[in-house]
Amino acid sequence: MMHQETGSMSSSSQSPVTAPPSPTNLNNDSQSQRQRQRSSFHLRWSRLTKTVHLTDENKGLMRGSVAVSMGGGGPSSNNKSSRDLLQEASSASSSSTKNILNQVSGSAAPGQVLALMGPSGSGKTSLLNALSGRTTYQSGNLSINGTTLTPQAKKRLLTKIAYVKQADIFFSHLSVRDQLTYTALLRLPQEWPTPEKLEEVEKILEMLRLTNVAESPIHLLSGGEKKRTNIGTELLTDPSVLLLDEPTSGLDSTSAVSLLQMLQNLAKQHQKTVITSIHQPSSKVFFSFDKLMMLAQGNVVYFGTPRHSLEYLREVNLCCPDGYNAADHWMDLLVNQNNNSTSSSSSSTKQVSSSLNNTTLTETTSLSDVEDNVIKPANQLLIEAWDNESIAVQVDEDAEKHQQETAALLLEQDDLVGEHHKKKKKFSKYNTSWAMQYRILVHRALKNSRSAIFTPINLVKSAALGVMVGLLYFQMPYTESSVFDRNSFFFFAMTYWVFDAMFNAMMAFPMERTVILKERSSGAYHLSAYFMAKTTSEMPMRMALPAIYMTISFWMAGISPKISLFLLTTLISLLSVIAGESIGLMIGASIYDMEKAMTTMTVLSLGLMLLGGFFIENVPSWLLWGKYLSPFKYSFDASRQLVFDRPVPCDGSGALESLCLVGSSNNNEFASSEEVVEALGVQGSVLFNALMLLVIGLVPRYIAYLALRAKKENDR
């Protein structure tokens, strides 16, 4: 039954790796031929296995009893009653393992498109992750052009394999041209001049038909245009292998067909190895694929050409009805739990389920008797019918033969996948230096921040808030009666902008974190370069809004006629914003669940605010340490140190009764600035408080950096 398919695969696997030269390169120079062979990747994998541990898998008595009944058991289980089976199922271990990939074998050749099909949970994405080197697997062999990949070579593989995930993840405020340009500047070799990189961007725009939307923001694109932008981002580095995870999801039929035709042209014209997962394509698209791999429950149930798949189904008595979509028929077989080709299947299964549910099995009913009366599901029949080992053996033989045929190119291939090069070069997965990455990322972050932070609505908000506060505190006199008004003015100013920075950074970071992890998995830049660029680029944007507020409210409230005092209090406000943003980044980077992050941020920020010194003066001794972690305290204390810079005249209001009593050292005329500051409970000098704000602005940011750095490679 498997003989015909194995032969079909063998002949395909032994075909030449490289395609004929393109029309623009017709010379038969041997050096050009070797270069084409080296840049083309014939990907082969055999017996890939990946398992995960599950907990509380067997919940529900019915499910557990059916699983035990159909498990075959042994002689000791043949005499168990249905009640015993139910009890055994309910007391089963709460932890088990699940095969995500089970001895998966196959290959993908240059110039061909391999389609992975199967229901949800069949292992399509897990296989793509394993082939891309972005996840681990317990056992199996992965080779390129016949050379088995070593652990170190798998890291190098990331620069030669492009992986387009299902979600189109970008900074949505950037235009299509911006996205491709920044990618080109970061990921193309640093030795290339900038005009040459920009020329590559134009080629990608033209090839993917994105020229008309090149200047449009990404968030305004259609689903098909976003997907082509995603593909273009990966194609810029001229990868040898292109992996795509369900690229047609969310697209209409016309856009889906157009996208798949583009992938087929890319494979044939540029000799790329293309592997894509797809969910129920049309009949025309189904037969247009060069190779097809069907997966069910982590197992391969077919690997070969789409047309031959119909012959294979006839061999296993699951033939496709005339005029029926072959892709739909395959999915029906892989999804449905019953073999619909047998009329008695459904009723037989229902009878077994009913008898188990009502626990009417007799003591003499054996598990084998139950098995004999149950028709196996179609997907289980396909799993058992497929001779996976013969395919694995054939893949290994083809890989060995390929390696022998390309022995003359071994030294050149060593730069990519081998360890035999005598003059090993120091490998770096980054094509650009840290300094260049920093410059490019600063430029991108400035453009992105200008669109996300420095918006008209934010400018209006800051100005309107400044006017409102200025009117409420309008032209306060510098006397005893206004001391606590000035005190509350700065508490509100510092509290609001710290809160604003905290929550904006925390809420905006999850999407940004996703982009970072995606770009880093492709080897685009160092994480440290990104963090330094983000810090230095967002400072001007974050500072602009509180500066507008302070400029309006400070002068309207009549805080002081001194420009130096205005500049210093504004600087303290800006330092508090940096500190608040740093705490928000730490929470956003460390806690991935948005609800948990919001809860943590709310509790933490309100706790730090209460410790800031405005609401509570006598903090319990066992909580006293907490106020030294509060940016509210340091910004509030520094501002009060600055604003009460001269004696405060006493006006008889009693606000500073202890300082303005008759017979006091000031003779009831004024309270010295030192006495006022002490009475308000201000601690530390202006310089000390400013330095502490700077420390809070740096330490949590570094913790956020470590949290992202600790993100596991296989989770990216």
Stockholm file with secondary structure:
# STOCKHOLM 1.0

chainA/1-716         MMHQETGSMSSSSQSPVTAPPSPTNLNNDSQSQRQRQRSSFHLRWSRLTKTVHLTDENKGLMRGSVAVSMGGGGPSSNNKSSRDLLQEASSASSSSTKNILNQVSGSAAPGQVLALMGPSGSGKTSLLNALSGRTTYQSGNLSINGTTLTPQAKKRLLTKIAYVKQADIFFSHLSVRDQLTYTALLRLPQEWPTPEKLEEVEKILEMLRLTNVAESPIHLLSGGEKKRTNIGTELLTDPSVLLLDEPTSGLDSTSAVSLLQMLQNLAKQHQKTVITSIHQPSSKVFFSFDKLMMLAQGNVVYFGTPRHSLEYLREVNLCCPDGYNAADHWMDLLVNQNNNSTSSSSSSTKQVSSSLNNTTLTETTSLSDVEDNVIKPANQLLIEAWDNESIAVQVDEDAEKHQQETAALLLEQDDLVGEHHKKKKKFSKYNTSWAMQYRILVHRALKNSRSAIFTPINLVKSAALGVMVGLLYFQMPYTESSVFDRNSFFFFAMTYWVFDAMFNAMMAFPMERTVILKERSSGAYHLSAYFMAKTTSEMPMRMALPAIYMTISFWMAGISPKISLFLLTTLISLLSVIAGESIGLMIGASIYDMEKAMTTMTVLSLGLMLLGGFFIENVPSWLLWGKYLSPFKYSFDASRQLVFDRPVPCDGSGALESLCLVGSSNNNEFASSEEVVEALGVQGSVLFNALMLLVIGLVPRYIAYLALRAKKENDR
#=GR chainA/1-716 SS CCHHHHHHHHHHHTSCSSCCCCTTCCCCCHHHHHHHHHHCCCEEEEEEEEEEEEESCCCSHHHHHHHHHTTCCCGGGTTCCHHHHHHHHHTSCSEEEEEEEEEEEEEECTTCEEEEECCTTSSHHHHHHHHHTSSCCSEEEEEETTEECCHHHHHHHTTTEEEECSSCCCCTTSBHHHHHHHHHHHHSCTTSCHHHHHHHHHHHHHHTTCGGGTTSBGGGSCHHHHHHHHHHHHHTTCCSEEEEESTTTTCCHHHHHHHHHHHHHHHHHHTCEEEEECSSCCHHHHHHCSEEEEEETTEEEEEECHHHHHHHHHHTTCCCCTTSCHHHHHHHHHHCSSCTTSTTHHHHHHHHHHHHHTTCCCTTCCHHHHHHTSCCCHHHHHHHHSCHHHHHHHHHHHHHHHHHHTGGGHHHHHTTTCSCCSSCCCCCSCSSCHHHHHHHHHHHHHHHHHHHTSCHHHHHHHHHHHHHHHHHTTTCCSSGGGHHHHHHHHHHHHHHHHHHHHHHHHHHHHHHHHHHHHHHHTTCCCHHHHHHHHHHHHHHHHHHHHHHHHHHHHHHHTCCSCHHHHHHHHHHHHHHHHHHHHHHHHHHHHCCCHHHHHHHHHHHHHHHHHTTSSSCSSCCGGGGGGGGGCHHHHHHHHHHHHHCCSCEECCSSSTTTTTSCTTSTTTTSEECHHHHHHHTTCCSCHHHHHHHHHHHHHHHHHHHHHHHHTSCGGGC
#=GC SS_cons         CCHHHHHHHHHHHTSCSSCCCCTTCCCCCHHHHHHHHHHCCCEEEEEEEEEEEEESCCCSHHHHHHHHHTTCCCGGGTTCCHHHHHHHHHTSCSEEEEEEEEEEEEEECTTCEEEEECCTTSSHHHHHHHHHTSSCCSEEEEEETTEECCHHHHHHHTTTEEEECSSCCCCTTSBHHHHHHHHHHHHSCTTSCHHHHHHHHHHHHHHTTCGGGTTSBGGGSCHHHHHHHHHHHHHTTCCSEEEEESTTTTCCHHHHHHHHHHHHHHHHHHTCEEEEECSSCCHHHHHHCSEEEEEETTEEEEEECHHHHHHHHHHTTCCCCTTSCHHHHHHHHHHCSSCTTSTTHHHHHHHHHHHHHTTCCCTTCCHHHHHHTSCCCHHHHHHHHSCHHHHHHHHHHHHHHHHHHTGGGHHHHHTTTCSCCSSCCCCCSCSSCHHHHHHHHHHHHHHHHHHHTSCHHHHHHHHHHHHHHHHHTTTCCSSGGGHHHHHHHHHHHHHHHHHHHHHHHHHHHHHHHHHHHHHHHTTCCCHHHHHHHHHHHHHHHHHHHHHHHHHHHHHHHTCCSCHHHHHHHHHHHHHHHHHHHHHHHHHHHHCCCHHHHHHHHHHHHHHHHHTTSSSCSSCCGGGGGGGGGCHHHHHHHHHHHHHCCSCEECCSSSTTTTTSCTTSTTTTSEECHHHHHHHTTCCSCHHHHHHHHHHHHHHHHHHHHHHHHTSCGGGC
//
